[in-house]
Amino acid sequence: MKKGFNLSDWALNHRSFVWFLMIVSLVAGAVSYVSMGREEDPSFAIKTMVVSAALPGATAEQTVTQVTDRIEKKLQELDNLKNTRSVTYPGQTIVYIDLTDTTRGEAVNATWLKVRNMMSDLQSEMPDEFAGFYFNDDFGDVFGSIYAFTSDGFSPRELEERVDEVRSAVLQLDAAGKVELVGVRDPVVHIEFSSARLAALGLDKQTVMNTLAAQNAIVPSGFIHTGAEQVLVRVTGQFASAEDLAYAPLRAGETFFTLADVAEITSGYEDPPGALFRFGGEEGIALTIGMREGENILDFGEELHALMERVAAELPVGIEMHLVADQPHVVDHSINHFVKALVEAVVIVLAVSFVSLGGAGGAGGLAVDPAGAGDHLRHPRHDGHHLAADLARGADHRARAAGG
């Protein structure tokens, strides 16, 4: 009677080849361990997008019929649309787009691009007063490092300019991903009209605003052709500061006036602010730093820390930098913890093998088990995974095996 294939017998008769396979697995695992990307929280796709639109001056009902309904009807053309949800205020609408659970990976980003194109096509159908769309689909971004910048004796604008210079320096790092500023306050000019002054000059608020808009409009001024050259003509008179705005000569009909004649003009910052950031009770600006997908957070962290040390040394007196979140440190601690758990589990398994199987069986386990660990590390690297998550699973599997 012919016997079937016996793997154990074949392995014993081809020991050199088996040893070769184990050594290759060990080397491949070691190489993967060194080169595998490391991060704590990988980027992931959230299947929700927010589309905002504005129709200044419209009532809530007008906004629903003129804007919200048109957006939602257009979105029904999406093949992978799960549902839409909308909130409408006077002059403003917010539409939430949810995709089906079967939409995966790259298809999510492709869908958001399609939504933008659809809204661009829809804009031509909107009323003339329509102010445009705003899209937000960045919910899945992960920022591993956060630095806070606070100041004493500097205006918010001056602090923003300094932090923006730091942002430019961080973006020059090879592994740098998305870098954003949080807590920035936009400078604005506040105009408080006086009803008594307007009445004395026979003016109204809307007439003054229309005059200002015409004065500050950007319009083509033509060219001067000289035969060999074409010279662009520019018209001056645009407002560069609150003082320019206050004392610029304006005209409405036969009435000549300045804005300071009918209103109080002050420069400041948006109030209430769109976003505020505080560190230690002090108002400041946060620099949030992300890493490109697939990079090593430990190597990136070393480069980033070296750069930020130079930045801190170059900051002027009055501006201080504080480290708020440090993902490289967290990942380094987590990896060391899992490596320790993995080594302990392997040692326990080998010790049990020597006791239960004897010398020869224990020696076989001593060779096979590390090779299996190396093969386990090789596969995540091949599949594009990162070390922190996969190593945690490996340590957990071996701990269970040891406990069993």
C-alpha positions as CSV (number, residue, x, y, z in Angstrom):
1,M,0.0,0.0,0.0
2,K,1.4,3.4,-1.1
3,K,2.0,5.8,1.8
4,G,0.9,9.5,1.5
5,F,3.2,12.4,1.7
6,N,4.6,12.9,5.2
7,L,5.8,16.4,5.8
8,S,7.8,15.6,8.9
9,D,9.6,12.8,7.2
10,W,10.4,15.0,4.2
11,A,11.7,17.7,6.5
12,L,14.0,15.2,8.3
13,N,15.4,14.0,5.0
14,H,16.0,17.6,3.8
15,R,17.5,19.2,6.8
16,S,19.8,21.5,5.0
17,F,16.9,23.0,3.0
18,V,14.8,23.4,6.1
19,W,17.6,25.2,7.9
20,F,18.0,27.4,4.9
21,L,14.3,28.3,5.0
22,M,14.5,29.1,8.8
23,I,17.5,31.3,8.3
24,V,15.8,33.2,5.5
25,S,12.8,33.7,7.6
26,L,14.9,35.1,10.5
27,V,16.8,37.4,8.2
28,A,13.7,38.6,6.5
29,G,12.0,39.3,9.8
30,A,15.0,41.2,11.1
31,V,15.1,43.4,7.9
32,S,11.4,44.0,8.1
33,Y,11.6,45.0,11.8
34,V,14.2,47.6,11.0
35,S,12.5,49.0,7.9
36,M,8.8,48.7,8.9
37,G,6.9,52.0,9.3
38,R,6.2,52.9,12.9
39,E,3.3,55.0,14.1
40,E,0.7,55.0,16.9
41,D,-2.5,56.1,15.1
42,P,-2.5,55.4,11.4
43,S,-4.6,57.5,9.1
44,F,-8.0,56.1,8.3
45,A,-10.9,57.1,6.0
46,I,-14.0,58.5,7.6
47,K,-16.9,58.1,5.2
48,T,-18.6,61.5,6.0
49,M,-18.1,64.8,4.3
50,V,-19.5,68.3,5.2
51,V,-20.6,70.7,2.5
52,S,-21.4,74.2,3.6
53,A,-23.0,76.9,1.4
54,A,-24.1,80.5,2.0
55,L,-26.8,82.7,0.5
56,P,-26.4,86.0,2.3
57,G,-29.6,87.8,3.1
58,A,-31.9,84.9,2.4
59,T,-34.4,83.5,4.9
60,A,-34.2,80.0,6.2
61,E,-37.1,78.9,3.8
62,Q,-35.4,80.6,0.8
63,T,-32.1,78.9,1.7
64,V,-33.8,75.5,1.8
65,T,-35.5,75.9,-1.6
66,Q,-32.7,77.7,-3.4
67,V,-29.6,75.9,-2.0
68,T,-30.2,72.9,0.3
69,D,-32.7,71.1,-2.0
70,R,-30.5,71.6,-5.0
71,I,-27.5,70.2,-3.3
72,E,-29.2,67.1,-1.9
73,K,-30.9,66.3,-5.3
74,K,-27.5,66.6,-7.0
75,L,-25.9,64.3,-4.5
76,Q,-28.5,61.6,-5.2
77,E,-26.5,60.9,-8.4
78,L,-23.7,59.3,-6.3
79,D,-23.7,55.5,-6.6
80,N,-22.3,54.9,-3.1
81,L,-24.4,57.4,-1.3
82,K,-25.9,56.1,2.0
83,N,-27.8,59.2,3.0
84,T,-27.6,63.0,3.4
85,R,-28.4,65.1,6.4
86,S,-28.8,68.9,6.4
87,V,-29.1,71.8,8.8
88,T,-30.4,75.1,7.4
89,Y,-30.1,78.6,8.9
90,P,-31.1,81.9,7.4
91,G,-28.5,82.4,4.7
92,Q,-26.5,79.3,5.4
93,T,-26.8,75.5,5.0
94,I,-24.7,72.6,6.1
95,V,-25.1,69.2,4.4
96,Y,-23.6,66.0,5.7
97,I,-22.8,63.3,3.2
98,D,-22.5,59.7,4.4
99,L,-21.2,56.9,2.2
100,T,-22.1,53.2,2.3
101,D,-20.1,50.8,4.5
102,T,-18.9,49.0,1.4
103,T,-17.0,52.1,0.1
104,R,-13.3,51.4,0.7
105,G,-10.0,53.2,0.8
106,E,-9.2,55.0,-2.4
107,A,-12.9,55.0,-3.4
108,V,-13.6,57.4,-0.6
109,N,-11.2,60.0,-1.8
110,A,-12.4,59.6,-5.4
111,T,-16.0,60.2,-4.2
112,W,-15.1,63.4,-2.4
113,L,-13.4,64.6,-5.6
114,K,-16.5,63.8,-7.5
115,V,-18.6,65.7,-5.0
116,R,-16.5,68.8,-5.5
117,N,-16.9,68.5,-9.3
118,M,-20.7,68.1,-8.9
119,M,-20.9,71.2,-6.7
120,S,-18.8,73.1,-9.2
121,D,-21.3,72.2,-11.9
122,L,-24.2,73.1,-9.7
123,Q,-22.9,76.6,-8.8
124,S,-24.0,78.0,-12.2
125,E,-27.6,77.2,-11.3
126,M,-27.4,79.2,-8.0
127,P,-28.8,82.7,-7.5
128,D,-26.4,85.7,-8.2
129,E,-26.2,86.3,-4.4
130,F,-24.8,82.8,-3.8
131,A,-21.4,83.0,-1.9
132,G,-20.0,79.6,-2.8
133,F,-19.3,76.2,-1.2
134,Y,-17.0,75.1,1.6
135,F,-15.9,71.4,1.9
136,N,-14.5,69.5,4.9
137,D,-13.4,65.9,4.6
138,D,-10.2,65.9,6.7
139,F,-11.7,64.1,9.7
140,G,-9.2,61.2,9.4
141,D,-6.0,63.2,9.6
142,V,-3.7,62.2,12.4
143,F,-1.2,64.8,14.0
144,G,1.4,63.1,16.0
145,S,3.3,66.1,17.4
146,I,1.8,69.4,18.7
147,Y,3.7,72.4,19.8
148,A,2.2,75.4,21.5
149,F,3.6,79.0,21.0
150,T,2.7,81.7,23.5
151,S,3.9,85.3,23.5
152,D,4.3,88.3,25.7
153,G,4.5,91.7,24.0
154,F,3.6,90.4,20.5
155,S,0.4,90.9,18.7
156,P,-1.5,87.8,17.5
157,R,-0.6,88.7,13.9
158,E,3.1,88.9,14.8
159,L,3.0,85.5,16.6
160,E,1.2,84.0,13.6
161,E,3.9,85.2,11.2
162,R,6.6,83.7,13.4
163,V,4.8,80.3,13.8
164,D,4.2,80.3,10.0
165,E,8.0,80.5,9.5
166,V,8.4,77.4,11.8
167,R,5.7,75.6,9.7
168,S,7.7,76.3,6.5
169,A,10.8,74.8,8.2
170,V,9.0,71.7,9.3
171,L,7.5,71.1,5.8
172,Q,11.1,70.8,4.5
173,L,11.6,67.6,6.4
174,D,11.4,64.6,4.1
175,A,8.9,62.7,6.2
176,A,6.7,65.7,7.1
177,G,3.0,65.4,6.2
178,K,0.2,67.8,6.9
179,V,1.2,70.7,9.1
180,E,-1.4,73.2,10.3
181,L,-1.8,76.2,12.6
182,V,-4.6,76.1,15.2
183,G,-5.9,79.2,17.1
184,V,-5.1,81.8,14.4
185,R,-7.2,84.9,14.7
186,D,-7.8,86.9,11.5
187,P,-7.2,90.7,11.6
188,V,-10.4,92.7,10.9
189,V,-11.5,96.3,10.8
190,H,-14.5,97.2,13.0
191,I,-16.8,99.9,11.7
192,E,-19.5,101.3,14.1
193,F,-21.8,103.7,12.3
194,S,-23.4,106.7,13.9
195,S,-27.1,107.1,13.0
196,A,-26.9,110.8,13.9
197,R,-23.9,111.6,11.7
198,L,-25.4,109.6,8.8
199,A,-28.7,111.6,9.1
200,A,-26.9,114.9,9.2
201,L,-25.2,114.1,5.9
202,G,-28.4,112.7,4.3
203,L,-26.8,109.2,4.0
204,D,-27.6,105.7,5.0
205,K,-25.4,102.7,5.9
206,Q,-26.0,100.8,2.7
207,T,-25.0,103.8,0.5
208,V,-21.7,104.2,2.5
209,M,-20.9,100.5,2.1
210,N,-21.6,100.5,-1.6
211,T,-19.3,103.5,-2.0
212,L,-16.6,101.7,0.0
213,A,-16.9,98.6,-2.2
214,A,-16.6,100.6,-5.4
215,Q,-13.5,102.5,-4.0
216,N,-11.7,99.2,-3.0
217,A,-12.7,97.1,-6.0
218,I,-10.0,95.3,-8.0
219,V,-10.7,96.1,-11.7
220,P,-8.5,96.0,-14.8
221,S,-7.0,99.4,-15.7
222,G,-5.7,98.7,-19.2
223,F,-2.3,98.8,-20.9
224,I,-0.1,101.3,-22.5
225,H,1.5,100.0,-25.7
226,T,4.9,101.7,-26.6
227,G,5.8,99.5,-29.5
228,A,8.5,97.5,-27.9
229,E,6.8,97.2,-24.5
230,Q,3.4,96.7,-23.0
231,V,3.0,98.6,-19.6
232,L,0.3,97.6,-17.2
233,V,-1.6,100.5,-15.7
234,R,-2.5,100.2,-12.0
235,V,-5.0,102.5,-10.1
236,T,-4.1,103.5,-6.6
237,G,-6.6,104.2,-3.8
238,Q,-7.1,100.8,-2.3
239,F,-7.2,100.5,1.5
240,A,-4.2,99.1,3.2
241,S,-5.0,99.9,6.8
242,A,-7.7,101.1,9.1
243,E,-6.4,104.6,8.9
244,D,-6.5,104.6,5.1
245,L,-10.1,103.4,5.3
246,A,-11.1,106.1,7.9
247,Y,-9.7,109.1,6.0
248,A,-10.1,108.1,2.3
249,P,-12.3,110.7,0.4
250,L,-15.6,109.2,-0.6
251,R,-18.5,110.5,-2.6
252,A,-22.2,109.6,-2.7
253,G,-24.2,111.8,-5.2
254,E,-23.1,115.4,-4.5
255,T,-22.0,114.6,-0.9
256,F,-18.2,114.4,-0.2
257,F,-17.2,112.8,3.1
258,T,-14.8,110.4,4.8
259,L,-15.8,107.2,6.6
260,A,-14.5,108.8,9.9
261,D,-17.3,111.5,9.5
262,V,-20.0,108.9,9.9
263,A,-18.4,106.0,11.9
264,E,-15.8,105.0,14.4
265,I,-13.1,102.8,12.8
266,T,-10.8,100.5,14.8
267,S,-8.5,97.7,13.8
268,G,-8.6,94.4,15.8
269,Y,-9.2,90.7,15.4
270,E,-12.3,88.7,14.7
271,D,-14.7,88.7,17.7
272,P,-15.9,86.2,18.6
273,P,-12.9,84.2,17.3
274,G,-13.5,81.2,15.1
275,A,-11.0,79.1,17.1
276,L,-9.0,79.6,20.3
277,F,-6.0,77.8,21.6
278,R,-4.7,78.1,25.1
279,F,-1.7,76.6,26.9
280,G,-1.3,77.0,30.6
281,G,-4.1,79.5,30.6
282,E,-2.4,81.7,28.0
283,E,-3.7,82.4,24.6
284,G,-1.4,81.1,21.8
285,I,-1.1,79.2,18.5
286,A,-0.7,75.4,18.1
287,L,1.5,73.9,15.4
288,T,0.1,70.5,14.6
289,I,2.4,68.2,12.7
290,G,1.6,65.0,10.8
291,M,3.8,62.4,9.2
292,R,3.6,61.0,5.7
293,E,2.0,57.6,5.5
294,G,4.5,54.7,5.7
295,E,7.3,56.6,7.3
296,N,9.1,55.8,10.6
297,I,7.7,58.0,13.4
298,L,10.8,57.3,15.5
299,D,13.2,58.6,12.8
300,F,10.9,61.5,12.0
301,G,10.7,62.3,15.7
302,E,14.4,62.6,16.0
303,E,14.6,65.0,13.0
304,L,11.7,67.0,14.3
305,H,13.1,67.3,17.8
306,A,16.5,68.5,16.4
307,L,14.7,71.1,14.2
308,M,12.5,72.4,17.0
309,E,15.5,72.7,19.4
310,R,17.1,75.0,16.8
311,V,13.8,76.9,16.4
312,A,13.5,77.4,20.2
313,A,17.0,78.8,20.3
314,E,16.2,81.3,17.5
315,L,12.9,82.5,18.9
316,P,12.9,86.2,20.1
317,V,12.5,87.1,23.7
318,G,8.8,87.0,24.6
319,I,7.8,84.0,22.4
320,E,8.0,80.6,24.1
321,M,7.5,77.1,22.6
322,H,6.0,74.2,24.5
323,L,5.7,70.5,23.6
324,V,2.1,69.5,24.0
325,A,1.9,66.0,22.3
326,D,4.9,63.8,21.4
327,Q,3.8,60.7,19.4
328,P,7.4,59.4,18.8
329,H,7.9,59.1,22.5
330,V,4.6,57.2,22.9
331,V,5.4,54.8,20.0
332,D,8.9,54.1,21.3
333,H,7.5,53.2,24.7
334,S,4.7,51.0,23.2
335,I,7.2,49.2,20.9
336,N,9.6,48.5,23.8
337,H,6.6,47.1,25.8
338,F,5.5,44.8,23.0
339,V,9.0,43.6,22.2
340,K,9.5,42.7,25.9
341,A,6.2,40.8,25.9
342,L,7.2,39.0,22.7
343,V,10.6,37.9,24.1
344,E,9.0,36.8,27.4
345,A,6.4,34.7,25.5
346,V,9.0,33.0,23.3
347,V,11.3,32.2,26.2
348,I,8.3,30.6,28.1
349,V,7.4,28.5,25.0
350,L,11.0,27.3,24.6
351,A,11.3,26.5,28.3
352,V,8.1,24.4,28.1
353,S,9.3,22.7,25.0
354,F,12.6,21.6,26.6
355,V,10.8,20.3,29.7
356,S,8.0,18.4,27.9
357,L,9.8,17.3,24.7
358,G,13.3,16.7,26.0
359,G,16.6,17.9,24.5
360,A,16.0,17.0,20.9
361,G,12.5,18.3,20.7
362,G,13.4,21.4,22.7
363,A,16.2,22.2,20.2
364,G,13.8,21.9,17.4
365,G,11.5,24.3,19.1
366,L,14.4,26.6,19.7
367,A,15.0,26.9,16.0
368,V,11.4,26.8,14.7
369,D,9.8,29.4,17.0
370,P,12.1,32.3,16.3
371,A,11.8,31.5,12.6
372,G,8.0,31.7,12.9
373,A,8.4,35.1,14.7
374,G,10.6,36.3,11.8
375,D,8.0,35.2,9.3
376,H,5.3,37.0,11.2
377,L,7.2,40.2,11.1
378,R,7.9,39.8,7.3
379,H,4.3,39.6,6.3
380,P,3.1,42.9,7.8
381,R,5.9,44.7,6.1
382,H,5.0,43.1,2.8
383,D,1.3,44.1,3.2
384,G,2.2,47.8,4.0
385,H,1.3,47.6,7.7
386,H,3.1,49.4,10.5
387,L,5.0,48.0,13.4
388,A,3.1,49.3,16.4
389,A,-0.2,47.5,15.6
390,D,1.2,44.3,14.1
391,L,3.8,43.7,16.8
392,A,1.1,44.2,19.4
393,R,-0.9,41.4,17.8
394,G,2.1,39.2,17.5
395,A,3.0,39.6,21.2
396,D,-0.6,38.9,22.1
397,H,-0.7,35.7,20.1
398,R,2.5,34.4,21.6
399,A,1.4,35.3,25.1
400,R,-1.8,33.3,24.6
401,A,0.2,30.4,23.2
402,A,2.5,30.5,26.3
403,G,-0.5,30.8,28.6
404,G,-2.2,27.8,26.8
